[in-house]
Amino acid sequence: MNYQNVVEVFHSQFDTRSPIDPGLRQQYFNNALARFETDLYSLNISDTGEFLDEISKQEIYLLGRIMYLEYLGRERDRINKINNIVGKDISLTSMGDTKRVVQMQYESVKSDVESLMSKLLPTSYDEDY
């Protein structure tokens, strides 16, 4: 299993009309990996994106979901900037439904990621812990 498997999980989460920049996609992966390793445990990965140790399907899925959460965070920020017009003489905040829906989706994925992370946390009952 490698980086490409994680990217496939990421792309299966949503449908977009425009392609995602490969550099940005790589950064989503790096962010997901950092969050995974900060909250759970280290994964052995080479500079080329190959996992040196076999990782489970659950770990691949979780990394893909964290990448999607990173994407949604950026999308939420983009929508807030588009929809909020603040000037010297005017202040408009339109399209509240768009912001609300993206925020709800972000919170839903965040909750799912947190739930998955808690399931992968090593417990004191684990032999390797």
C-alpha positions as CSV (number, residue, x, y, z in Angstrom):
1,M,0.0,0.0,0.0
2,N,1.3,3.4,-0.8
3,Y,0.5,7.1,-1.2
4,Q,-1.6,6.4,-4.3
5,N,-4.0,4.2,-2.3
6,V,-4.5,7.1,0.2
7,V,-5.1,9.5,-2.7
8,E,-7.7,7.2,-4.2
9,V,-9.6,7.2,-0.9
10,F,-9.4,11.0,-0.8
11,H,-10.7,11.4,-4.3
12,S,-13.6,8.9,-3.7
13,Q,-14.9,11.3,-1.0
14,F,-16.2,14.0,-3.3
15,D,-16.7,15.1,-6.9
16,T,-15.1,18.2,-8.2
17,R,-15.2,19.9,-11.6
18,S,-11.7,21.1,-11.5
19,P,-8.6,19.0,-10.9
20,I,-6.7,19.4,-7.7
21,D,-3.1,20.7,-8.0
22,P,-0.8,17.7,-7.4
23,G,1.4,19.9,-5.1
24,L,-1.7,20.9,-3.0
25,R,-2.8,17.2,-2.9
26,Q,0.7,16.2,-1.7
27,Q,0.4,18.9,1.0
28,Y,-3.0,17.5,2.1
29,F,-1.3,14.1,2.4
30,N,1.6,15.6,4.4
31,N,-0.9,17.4,6.7
32,A,-2.9,14.2,7.1
33,L,0.2,12.2,7.9
34,A,1.4,14.8,10.4
35,R,-2.0,14.8,12.1
36,F,-2.2,11.0,12.1
37,E,1.3,10.7,13.7
38,T,0.6,13.5,16.2
39,D,-2.7,12.0,17.4
40,L,-2.0,8.3,17.0
41,Y,1.4,6.8,16.2
42,S,4.2,7.0,13.7
43,L,4.1,5.4,10.3
44,N,7.2,4.4,8.5
45,I,7.2,6.1,5.1
46,S,9.9,6.8,2.6
47,D,10.6,10.1,0.8
48,T,8.8,8.6,-2.3
49,G,5.6,8.1,-0.4
50,E,5.9,4.3,0.0
51,F,5.0,2.9,3.3
52,L,7.9,0.9,4.6
53,D,5.7,-1.2,6.8
54,E,2.4,-2.7,5.8
55,I,-0.5,-0.5,6.8
56,S,-4.1,-1.5,7.3
57,K,-7.1,-0.6,5.2
58,Q,-8.4,1.3,8.3
59,E,-5.2,3.5,8.3
60,I,-5.4,4.1,4.6
61,Y,-9.1,5.1,4.9
62,L,-8.4,7.4,7.9
63,L,-5.5,9.1,6.1
64,G,-7.8,9.7,3.1
65,R,-10.5,11.1,5.4
66,I,-8.0,13.4,7.1
67,M,-7.0,14.6,3.6
68,Y,-10.6,15.3,2.8
69,L,-11.0,17.2,6.1
70,E,-8.0,19.3,5.0
71,Y,-9.6,19.9,1.7
72,L,-12.9,20.9,3.3
73,G,-11.1,23.3,5.7
74,R,-9.6,25.1,2.6
75,E,-13.0,25.1,0.8
76,R,-14.7,26.5,3.9
77,D,-12.1,29.3,4.0
78,R,-12.5,30.0,0.3
79,I,-16.3,30.2,0.5
80,N,-16.2,32.5,3.5
81,K,-13.9,34.9,1.6
82,I,-16.1,34.8,-1.5
83,N,-19.3,35.4,0.4
84,N,-18.2,38.1,2.8
85,I,-17.9,41.5,1.3
86,V,-16.7,44.1,3.8
87,G,-15.8,47.6,2.7
88,K,-15.6,51.1,4.2
89,D,-19.2,51.9,3.5
90,I,-20.8,48.5,3.0
91,S,-20.9,45.1,4.6
92,L,-22.6,42.2,2.9
93,T,-22.6,38.6,4.1
94,S,-24.6,36.7,1.6
95,M,-25.2,33.1,0.7
96,G,-25.5,32.0,4.3
97,D,-26.8,28.6,3.2
98,T,-23.6,27.8,1.3
99,K,-21.5,28.6,4.3
100,R,-23.8,26.6,6.6
101,V,-23.8,23.5,4.4
102,V,-20.0,23.6,4.0
103,Q,-19.6,24.1,7.8
104,M,-22.0,21.2,8.5
105,Q,-20.1,18.9,6.1
106,Y,-16.8,20.0,7.7
107,E,-18.1,19.2,11.2
108,S,-19.5,15.9,10.0
109,V,-16.2,14.8,8.5
110,K,-14.3,16.1,11.6
111,S,-16.5,14.0,13.9
112,D,-16.0,11.0,11.7
113,V,-12.2,11.4,11.7
114,E,-12.1,11.8,15.5
115,S,-14.3,8.7,15.9
116,L,-12.0,6.7,13.6
117,M,-8.9,8.0,15.4
118,S,-10.3,6.9,18.7
119,K,-10.8,3.4,17.3
120,L,-7.2,3.2,16.2
121,L,-5.7,4.5,19.4
122,P,-3.6,1.9,21.2
123,T,-5.0,0.9,24.5
124,S,-3.3,-0.3,27.6
125,Y,-4.5,-3.8,26.8
126,D,-2.5,-3.9,23.5
127,E,0.7,-5.9,23.8
128,D,2.8,-3.4,21.8
129,Y,1.7,-0.4,23.8
